[in-house]
């Protein structure tokens, strides 16, 4: 293995609760804007994974990609609400106040991997602004050789094209790349891009039973050092 790609939220840092706040706000806004088209609101909330004002693990709003959320909104509203959902989501993301709580020991792990000669990258559904805030707060920019964020209308995980910034600019074969993440989407990205190794961590929103495409399931990203050095 030559490259290690990390998801950010739920992998390098504990899952950022601000994302849950955004998700809940997006759902509430959708319910208000399209209230005339939505029949059973309680059923609609449940379909999206929101029960008693909380997003439930393993649901669309917890770990689904934006296009999956948008499709669910369209199904519930009985019409195409894509433009509204994408626009409202981007506004909420741009105004997000992030919470960056590092997984214990992750800085030492990144230092070890860097010292051992691995190239590293971030592949996140967060925006460029959110990643820049994260790197500024943590001072981790020197660890990462590539940073891939997700802007409006861009491809998202698990679309393998999300990794084009890596494969277009660096001479590396997919089988020499490790994907480390906390969701089934992260693991599916590894499958779709034919990456050499897929490691799921349990520090985020993903449930262990969802990681059917993972080669390894570990407690934290710190456990990958032993795995890739085998």
Order of alpha helices (4+ residues) and beta strands (2+ residues): beta-alpha-alpha-beta-beta-alpha-alpha-alpha-alpha-beta-alpha-beta-alpha-beta-alpha-beta-beta-alpha
